[in-house]
Amino acid sequence: MTKSEKGFFLYETVLSLLILSIIMTAMFPVIMQVQTERMMIREQREAVTLVRKEMLKQYEAPQSGFPEKLEGEEQIYSLTVKNKGAHVQEYCLNWEGRNSRAQTYCLSLYLP
């Protein structure tokens, strides 16, 4: 190359690609963990919505039977209802999350 020509040498380009690949390799597990956490938050949000809907149904029209399974968009939840006193019921959803951990979400309902 003459002095008037501008550009990168081959070893500069290879070195910059090597540095970029090392950084991306180090960041890949972090990116995967963030994706997993996002999926868990989505599942929890769906569980909250399903529990609240079931509680609202029970509050508006009390029934003796409850569904054992509730289906979400991507998950099947098992519902348990426990009487915690004369006027209090506890609704709990259990499911296995995308990270293969058991998840539980509970809410209590006061019935007049």
C-alpha positions in Angstrom: 0.0 0.0 0.0 1.2 3.5 -0.7 1.0 6.3 1.8 -2.0 7.9 0.1 -4.2 4.7 0.4 -6.2 4.4 3.6 -7.6 1.1 5.0 -7.2 -1.7 7.4 -4.6 -4.4 7.3 -5.8 -8.0 7.4 -4.4 -8.7 10.9 -6.3 -5.6 12.2 -9.6 -6.9 10.8 -9.0 -10.5 12.1 -8.0 -9.1 15.5 -11.2 -7.0 15.8 -13.4 -10.1 14.8 -11.6 -12.2 17.4 -12.3 -9.6 20.1 -15.9 -9.4 19.0 -16.3 -13.2 19.1 -14.8 -13.4 22.6 -17.2 -10.7 23.9 -20.2 -12.5 22.3 -19.1 -15.8 23.7 -18.9 -14.3 27.2 -22.4 -12.7 26.8 -24.3 -15.7 25.5 -25.0 -17.3 28.9 -26.2 -13.9 30.2 -28.5 -13.5 27.3 -30.0 -17.0 27.7 -30.6 -16.3 31.5 -32.4 -13.1 30.6 -34.6 -15.0 28.1 -35.4 -17.6 30.8 -36.3 -15.0 33.3 -38.6 -13.2 30.8 -40.5 -16.5 30.2 -40.9 -17.1 34.0 -42.3 -13.6 34.4 -44.7 -14.2 31.6 -45.9 -17.5 33.2 -46.3 -15.8 36.6 -48.3 -12.9 35.0 -50.6 -15.5 33.3 -51.0 -17.4 36.6 -52.0 -14.2 38.4 -54.6 -13.5 35.7 -56.0 -17.0 35.8 -56.3 -17.0 39.7 -58.0 -13.7 39.7 -60.5 -14.8 37.1 -61.3 -17.9 39.0 -61.7 -16.0 42.2 -64.0 -13.5 40.6 -66.2 -16.3 39.3 -66.4 -17.7 42.8 -67.1 -14.4 44.3 -69.9 -13.6 41.8 -71.5 -17.0 41.9 -70.3 -19.3 44.6 -70.0 -23.0 43.6 -69.0 -26.1 45.4 -66.7 -27.5 42.6 -63.6 -26.1 41.2 -61.6 -27.0 38.1 -58.5 -29.0 38.9 -56.6 -27.8 35.8 -56.6 -24.3 34.2 -55.1 -23.9 30.7 -53.1 -20.9 29.8 -51.6 -19.9 26.5 -48.5 -22.1 26.8 -48.9 -23.8 30.2 -51.3 -26.0 32.1 -51.8 -25.0 35.8 -53.2 -27.1 38.6 -55.6 -25.3 40.9 -56.1 -26.1 44.6 -58.6 -24.3 46.8 -58.3 -24.4 50.5 -60.7 -23.1 53.2 -58.7 -21.0 55.6 -61.6 -20.2 57.9 -65.3 -19.5 57.8 -65.1 -16.8 55.1 -61.6 -17.1 53.6 -60.5 -19.3 50.7 -57.0 -19.6 49.4 -56.5 -20.3 45.6 -53.1 -21.7 44.6 -51.8 -22.4 41.1 -49.0 -24.9 40.7 -47.0 -25.5 37.6 -43.6 -26.5 36.3 -41.8 -23.5 34.8 -39.7 -23.4 31.6 -36.7 -23.6 33.9 -37.9 -27.0 35.2 -38.6 -25.6 38.7 -41.9 -26.0 40.5 -43.7 -22.7 40.7 -46.6 -21.7 43.0 -48.8 -18.6 43.2 -51.5 -18.2 45.9 -54.2 -15.6 46.6 -56.8 -15.4 49.3 -60.5 -14.5 48.8 -62.7 -13.2 51.6 -66.3 -14.4 51.1 -69.1 -12.4 52.9 
